[in-house]
């Protein structure tokens, strides 16, 4: 028995967890699945925040600017440095 979250456009693509592991920690596996499924939306949100901060630094409080810089660092760690 295998639990699968489809992460690709092909029927066989996806993230799989053995059924035994799922049975041991279903809440953890379900949370992981939800995070994987939501990650494209999170990436869009991080990009929007980082882009806004980059183009409007004078309009943001220091705390928000720090969060935007963290967002930019996360994007770089995923996508590689901007060219």
C-alpha positions in Angstrom: 0.0 0.0 0.0 1.4 3.4 -1.0 0.1 6.9 -0.5 0.9 9.2 -3.4 0.7 12.9 -4.0 0.8 13.8 -7.7 3.5 16.4 -8.2 3.9 16.1 -12.0 1.8 16.3 -15.1 2.3 12.6 -15.9 0.2 9.9 -14.2 3.2 8.2 -12.7 4.8 11.4 -11.4 4.5 12.1 -7.7 5.7 11.9 -4.2 5.2 8.5 -2.6 5.2 7.3 1.0 5.0 3.6 2.0 1.7 2.7 3.5 3.5 1.5 6.7 5.1 4.9 7.2 1.7 6.6 6.6 0.1 4.3 9.1 2.7 5.3 11.8 2.4 9.1 11.3 -0.6 9.9 9.1 -0.8 13.5 10.4 2.8 14.2 9.6 2.5 12.7 6.1 -0.8 14.6 5.4 0.9 17.9 6.4 3.9 17.1 4.1 1.5 16.4 1.3 -0.4 19.6 1.9 2.9 21.6 1.9 4.0 19.9 -1.3 0.7 20.7 -3.0 0.7 24.3 -1.8 4.4 25.0 -2.6 3.8 26.5 -6.0 1.5 29.1 -4.4 4.0 29.8 -1.7 6.7 30.4 -4.3 4.5 32.9 -6.1 3.7 34.7 -2.8 7.4 34.9 -1.9 8.3 36.2 -5.4 5.6 38.9 -5.2 6.8 40.0 -1.8 10.5 40.1 -2.9 9.7 41.9 -6.1 7.5 44.5 -4.4 10.2 45.1 -1.8 12.9 45.4 -4.5 10.9 48.0 -6.4 9.5 49.9 -3.4 12.1 49.8 -0.6 11.1 53.3 0.7 7.5 52.2 1.3 8.3 49.3 3.6 9.0 49.2 7.3 12.3 47.6 8.2 10.6 44.5 9.6 8.8 43.9 6.3 11.9 44.5 4.3 13.7 41.9 6.4 10.9 39.4 5.7 11.2 40.2 2.0 14.9 39.7 2.1 14.3 36.3 3.7 11.8 35.5 0.9 14.4 36.4 -1.7 17.0 34.1 0.1 14.5 31.2 0.0 13.8 31.8 -3.7 17.5 31.8 -4.4 18.0 28.6 -2.4 15.3 26.9 -4.5 15.9 28.5 -8.0 19.5 29.5 -7.8 20.9 33.0 -7.9 19.2 35.6 -10.1 21.1 36.2 -13.4 
